[in-house]
Amino acid sequence: MPLVSMRQLLDEAAKGGYGVGAFNVNNMEQIQAIMEAARETESPVIIQASRGARSYSQDRFLYHLMLAATELYPEIPTVLHLDHGNSPETCKSAIDLGFTSVMMDGSLEADGKTPSSYDYNVDVTRQVVAAAHAKGVTVEAEIGCLGGIEDGHGAGGSGMEHLTDPVQAEQFVNDTNADALAIAIGTSHGAYKFTRKPDGEVLKMDVLIEIHNRLPKTHLVMHGSSSVPKELQDVINQYGGSLKPTWGVPVEEIQIGIKNGVRKINVDTDNRLAMTGAIRKVLMETPEKFDPRDYMKPAREAMKKVVAQRMVQFGQAGNAKKIIPIPMAEMAEMYKNGN
């Protein structure tokens, strides 16, 4: 099965009332973990790469690893998505490479750090929508700014400084024709999202619900949505780590989001924690080992378990076989004809 557009997967998720996890990757083992989890749970999947990941793994390596994934797992509808594109040029380079979905994060300026103006965000997003839709490629945009920093991209802070305005979100979608909208409701990139289990003061689900009521046909995206389970933190600390106590986004809150228009949920930190804990365990329990395979196999398996669990919790499990891929050229025609 060739790579498919994210728009198709999110449309199917909207019909089925479920969410689709979007999992960040940097290397082969992470891609393998995600695809194995998708096969085990019969899930469609979104694999995403940030600018940092593209630089780390090099574009051609990453793209050909993805092609290998589609060859080895032909039954899994798979999207290759650019996470947090910082400029139209970055997005266009991903489109030219073969990504089937891109995020134009115009909520920040091209430096990936400075909150931008509304007009700037609309301008760069429109440019990307025109280039992407001409090739059938999906566009995710963002209004409002998340907290924290991921791969050098982010506004920093707690996530409460630049919450999404529901009225502005509605106007933005009308102004840009983006396929999916990432919103800021108090979440942050990285492991240290909240200093206590989040409640309505720090995780603004009421804002999400109002945006969904205003934009019932727009696919919403939750960034910074790793749950940062205590058991994953504990494994790292048990084997020599020193993570401070922290809380992520509870799965039950994500499930409320899914009931209110959230179709894409970004997960990265949970997978990093799982892999690092598994690696630390091998190296501390068997310090004589030096073959990378001895610790990368358990790391891959640990990440697979987390991904499979999220696929079940988000409701995407069992839905892979229901999706008949639409070729990208056909998607381009549908955009051209306003469908």
Secondary structure per residue as TSV (DSSP state, phi and psi in degrees):
chain	resnum	aa	ss	phi	psi
A	1	M	-	360.0	127.6
A	2	P	-	-69.6	164.6
A	3	L	-	-58.5	142.5
A	4	V	-	-114.9	167.1
A	5	S	-	-77.9	147.5
A	6	M	H	-68.6	-31.4
A	7	R	H	-57.1	-41.8
A	8	Q	H	-63.1	-45.0
A	9	L	H	-62.9	-41.3
A	10	L	H	-71.9	-34.9
A	11	D	H	-61.3	-42.9
A	12	E	H	-65.5	-39.1
A	13	A	H	-64.0	-38.4
A	14	A	H	-63.9	-42.1
A	15	K	H	-62.4	-39.2
A	16	G	H	-88.7	-6.5
A	17	G	T	70.2	31.6
A	18	Y	-	-125.3	174.1
A	19	G	-	-112.6	162.1
A	20	V	E	-122.6	123.1
A	21	G	E	-69.5	140.0
A	22	A	E	-116.9	114.8
A	23	F	E	-110.9	127.6
A	24	N	E	-78.4	144.2
A	25	V	-	-133.5	153.8
A	26	N	S	-130.6	-17.5
A	27	N	S	-151.1	179.9
A	28	M	H	-63.4	-45.4
A	29	E	H	-62.1	-35.7
A	30	Q	H	-67.7	-41.2
A	31	I	H	-62.9	-43.3
A	32	Q	H	-62.1	-41.5
A	33	A	H	-60.5	-44.0
A	34	I	H	-66.1	-45.1
A	35	M	H	-67.5	-37.0
A	36	E	H	-64.5	-40.6
A	37	A	H	-64.5	-39.0
A	38	A	H	-65.0	-41.2
A	39	R	H	-65.7	-45.0
A	40	E	H	-60.8	-36.5
A	41	T	H	-102.8	-1.1
A	42	E	T	55.2	53.7
A	43	S	-	-112.7	141.3
A	44	P	-	-68.4	159.1
A	45	V	E	-146.6	147.2
A	46	I	E	-114.8	118.2
A	47	I	E	-105.1	128.9
A	48	Q	E	-128.0	149.7
A	49	A	E	-128.1	130.9
A	50	S	E	-82.8	174.6
A	51	R	H	-61.2	-37.7
A	52	G	H	-62.6	-39.7
A	53	A	H	-67.7	-40.3
A	54	R	H	-62.8	-36.9
A	55	S	H	-71.8	-42.3
A	56	Y	H	-65.1	-47.8
A	57	S	H	-93.1	-13.8
A	58	Q	-	71.6	133.2
A	59	D	H	-52.1	-47.7
A	60	R	H	-66.8	-39.3
A	61	F	H	-59.3	-49.1
A	62	L	H	-61.1	-46.0
A	63	Y	H	-64.3	-42.2
A	64	H	H	-72.6	-29.4
A	65	L	H	-62.4	-38.6
A	66	M	H	-67.6	-40.0
A	67	L	H	-62.1	-39.9
A	68	A	H	-61.5	-38.7
A	69	A	H	-61.7	-41.3
A	70	T	H	-70.0	-29.4
A	71	E	H	-72.7	-40.8
A	72	L	H	-82.1	-21.8
A	73	Y	-	-127.4	62.7
A	74	P	T	-66.2	-16.2
A	75	E	T	-86.2	-4.7
A	76	I	S	-102.3	115.4
A	77	P	-	-66.4	120.1
A	78	T	E	-127.4	134.5
A	79	V	E	-109.3	139.5
A	80	L	E	-109.3	114.2
A	81	H	E	-119.1	137.2
A	82	L	E	-85.7	121.1
A	83	D	E	-93.0	128.1
A	84	H	E	55.4	56.0
A	85	G	E	-62.3	134.5
A	86	N	-	-97.4	-6.6
A	87	S	S	-160.1	160.4
A	88	P	H	-56.7	-34.7
A	89	E	H	-64.7	-43.0
A	90	T	H	-61.0	-44.9
A	91	C	H	-64.3	-42.9
A	92	K	H	-66.1	-33.4
A	93	S	H	-65.7	-35.9
A	94	A	H	-70.3	-40.6
A	95	I	H	-61.1	-45.4
A	96	D	H	-64.0	-32.0
A	97	L	H	-71.7	-30.2
A	98	G	T	126.0	6.3
A	99	F	-	-60.5	143.6
A	100	T	S	-101.9	2.9
A	101	S	E	-159.8	144.3
A	102	V	E	-137.2	148.4
A	103	M	E	-105.7	123.6
A	104	M	E	-100.0	102.3
A	105	D	-	-90.5	81.8
A	106	G	T	-84.7	5.6
A	107	S	T	-68.0	-21.7
A	108	L	B	-117.2	153.9
A	109	E	-	-70.8	178.0
A	110	A	T	-61.3	-18.7
A	111	D	T	-73.6	-8.6
A	112	G	S	72.4	16.3
A	113	K	S	-135.6	-33.1
A	114	T	S	-93.1	121.0
A	115	P	B	-55.4	135.9
A	116	S	-	-98.7	177.9
A	117	S	-	-86.6	161.2
A	118	Y	H	-59.9	-44.3
A	119	D	H	-64.1	-39.1
A	120	Y	H	-61.1	-46.7
A	121	N	H	-59.5	-45.5
A	122	V	H	-62.1	-44.0
A	123	D	H	-62.3	-50.6
A	124	V	H	-70.3	-34.2
A	125	T	H	-67.1	-41.4
A	126	R	H	-60.3	-41.9
A	127	Q	H	-58.6	-44.2
A	128	V	H	-70.7	-40.1
A	129	V	H	-58.0	-43.8
A	130	A	H	-62.6	-46.1
A	131	A	H	-69.5	-39.5
A	132	A	H	-73.0	-49.8
A	133	H	H	-62.7	-28.1
A	134	A	T	-63.2	-21.0
A	135	K	T	-113.5	9.6
A	136	G	T	81.3	9.5
A	137	V	-	-86.6	140.4
A	138	T	E	-79.2	148.6
A	139	V	E	-123.5	124.3
A	140	E	E	-102.1	137.5
A	141	A	E	-123.1	173.3
A	142	E	E	-137.9	138.5
A	143	I	E	-131.0	131.1
A	144	G	S	88.4	165.2
A	145	C	B	-126.1	133.1
A	146	L	-	-72.6	161.1
A	147	G	B	-85.4	176.7
A	148	G	S	71.7	-179.1
A	149	I	-	-137.4	137.4
A	150	E	B	-131.9	123.2
A	151	D	T	50.7	40.7
A	152	G	T	79.0	3.5
A	153	H	B	-116.1	126.3
A	154	G	S	150.5	157.8
A	155	A	-	-86.5	-6.7
A	156	G	-	73.8	-166.9
A	157	G	S	75.3	-170.5
A	158	S	-	-89.5	-14.5
A	159	G	S	100.8	-8.7
A	160	M	-	-93.7	-6.5
A	161	E	T	-76.5	-30.9
A	162	H	B	-134.9	59.6
A	163	L	-	-66.0	151.7
A	164	T	-	-71.7	134.0
A	165	D	-	-88.2	117.5
A	166	P	H	-56.8	-37.8
A	167	V	H	-65.2	-43.7
A	168	Q	H	-67.5	-35.4
A	169	A	H	-60.6	-43.7
A	170	E	H	-62.1	-44.7
A	171	Q	H	-63.6	-39.7
A	172	F	H	-62.4	-44.8
A	173	V	H	-63.7	-40.5
A	174	N	H	-65.0	-33.7
A	175	D	H	-79.6	-23.4
A	176	T	H	-116.1	-25.3
A	177	N	-	63.7	30.8
A	178	A	-	-67.3	150.7
A	179	D	S	-79.7	-33.7
A	180	A	E	-141.2	150.4
A	181	L	E	-128.8	117.2
A	182	A	E	-82.5	133.3
A	183	I	E	-122.9	155.0
A	184	A	-	-104.0	113.8
A	185	I	S	-125.8	20.3
A	186	G	S	111.1	-1.8
A	187	T	-	-83.5	164.2
A	188	S	B	-138.8	156.5
A	189	H	S	-71.3	156.2
A	190	G	S	88.4	-176.8
A	191	A	S	-80.2	-31.1
A	192	Y	-	-95.7	75.9
A	193	K	-	-86.5	-49.8
A	194	F	B	-135.2	147.8
A	195	T	S	-90.6	-2.0
A	196	R	S	-154.4	167.7
A	197	K	S	-57.8	124.9
A	198	P	-	-68.7	141.7
A	199	D	-	-125.7	-165.9
A	200	G	T	-64.3	-15.2
A	201	E	T	-76.3	-29.5
A	202	V	T	-118.1	-14.7
A	203	L	S	-124.7	104.1
A	204	K	-	-89.1	72.3
A	205	M	H	-65.8	-25.3
A	206	D	H	-65.6	-32.9
A	207	V	H	-66.8	-43.8
A	208	L	H	-58.0	-46.0
A	209	I	H	-64.3	-39.6
A	210	E	H	-65.3	-40.1
A	211	I	H	-62.8	-43.2
A	212	H	H	-62.4	-38.9
A	213	N	H	-64.7	-32.9
A	214	R	H	-80.6	-29.6
A	215	L	-	-128.2	64.5
A	216	P	T	-64.6	-19.5
A	217	K	T	-102.7	3.3
A	218	T	S	-97.5	133.2
A	219	H	E	-76.4	119.4
A	220	L	E	-91.5	151.6
A	221	V	E	-126.7	131.9
A	222	M	E	-103.1	113.9
A	223	H	-	-92.2	166.0
A	224	G	S	57.7	41.4
A	225	S	-	-111.9	22.9
A	226	S	-	-65.5	146.3
A	227	S	-	-90.1	-12.7
A	228	V	-	48.0	59.8
A	229	P	-	-61.4	143.3
A	230	K	H	-60.6	-34.8
A	231	E	H	-65.6	-31.4
A	232	L	H	-72.7	-38.3
A	233	Q	H	-63.0	-41.5
A	234	D	H	-63.3	-38.5
A	235	V	H	-61.7	-44.9
A	236	I	H	-60.7	-46.8
A	237	N	H	-70.0	-31.7
A	238	Q	H	-63.8	-31.5
A	239	Y	T	-110.6	41.6
A	240	G	T	100.2	-3.3
A	241	G	-	-79.9	172.6
A	242	S	-	-142.4	53.7
A	243	L	-	-71.8	138.0
A	244	K	-	-78.8	152.4
A	245	P	-	-56.9	136.4
A	246	T	-	-154.8	159.6
A	247	W	B	-127.1	141.9
A	248	G	-	-105.1	-156.4
A	249	V	-	-91.1	115.3
A	250	P	-	-58.6	141.6
A	251	V	H	-57.1	-36.4
A	252	E	H	-64.6	-29.2
A	253	E	H	-71.6	-40.1
A	254	I	H	-60.7	-40.3
A	255	Q	H	-65.1	-33.7
A	256	I	H	-63.6	-41.8
A	257	G	H	-59.3	-43.5
A	258	I	H	-61.2	-34.4
A	259	K	H	-71.9	-12.3
A	260	N	T	-124.7	44.8
A	261	G	T	93.4	-4.8
A	262	V	E	-75.7	122.5
A	263	R	E	-116.5	-16.8
A	264	K	E	-130.0	128.8
A	265	I	E	-125.0	117.8
A	266	N	E	-83.7	127.7
A	267	V	E	-132.7	122.9
A	268	D	-	-137.3	-53.8
A	269	T	H	-57.2	-42.1
A	270	D	H	-56.3	-41.6
A	271	N	H	-69.8	-37.8
A	272	R	H	-63.2	-43.3
A	273	L	H	-61.8	-44.8
A	274	A	H	-61.9	-45.6
A	275	M	H	-66.0	-45.0
A	276	T	H	-65.8	-39.8
A	277	G	H	-60.9	-43.1
A	278	A	H	-65.1	-40.3
A	279	I	H	-65.7	-46.0
A	280	R	H	-59.1	-41.0
A	281	K	H	-60.6	-47.6
A	282	V	H	-62.2	-46.1
A	283	L	H	-69.3	-30.5
A	284	M	H	-82.6	-37.8
A	285	E	H	-77.4	-29.6
A	286	T	-	-133.0	72.0
A	287	P	T	-66.0	-10.9
A	288	E	T	-78.5	-12.5
A	289	K	-	-79.8	143.8
A	290	F	-	-139.6	-4.3
A	291	D	-	-77.6	120.0
A	292	P	H	-53.0	-28.4
A	293	R	H	-64.7	-27.8
A	294	D	H	-65.9	-28.6
A	295	Y	H	-108.8	-21.8
A	296	M	H	-75.0	-30.3
A	297	K	H	-63.5	-50.7
A	298	P	H	-62.7	-34.5
A	299	A	H	-63.9	-44.6
A	300	R	H	-61.4	-42.8
A	301	E	H	-66.1	-39.0
A	302	A	H	-64.1	-41.8
A	303	M	H	-67.2	-41.0
A	304	K	H	-56.4	-42.4
A	305	K	H	-62.3	-42.7
A	306	V	H	-64.7	-46.3
A	307	V	H	-62.4	-45.6
A	308	A	H	-60.4	-41.0
A	309	Q	H	-61.9	-44.1
A	310	R	H	-65.8	-38.4
A	311	M	H	-60.8	-38.7
A	312	V	H	-69.1	-45.6
A	313	Q	H	-65.6	-32.7
A	314	F	H	-81.4	-13.2
A	315	G	T	91.9	3.5
A	316	Q	-	-81.3	-17.0
A	317	A	T	-58.4	137.1
A	318	G	T	86.1	-1.4
A	319	N	-	-101.1	-5.1
A	320	A	G	-60.1	-44.1
A	321	K	G	-72.5	-10.5
A	322	K	G	-85.7	-8.4
A	323	I	-	-102.5	121.6
A	324	I	-	-101.0	113.2
A	325	P	-	-58.3	135.6
A	326	I	-	-97.6	122.6
A	327	P	-	-57.3	148.8
A	328	M	H	-60.3	-37.0
A	329	A	H	-63.0	-36.1
A	330	E	H	-70.0	-37.7
A	331	M	H	-60.9	-41.1
A	332	A	H	-60.6	-41.7
A	333	E	H	-63.8	-39.8
A	334	M	H	-63.3	-41.1
A	335	Y	H	-63.4	-43.5
A	336	K	H	-60.1	-37.3
A	337	N	T	-90.8	5.4
A	338	G	T	76.4	22.3
A	339	N	-	-96.3	360.0
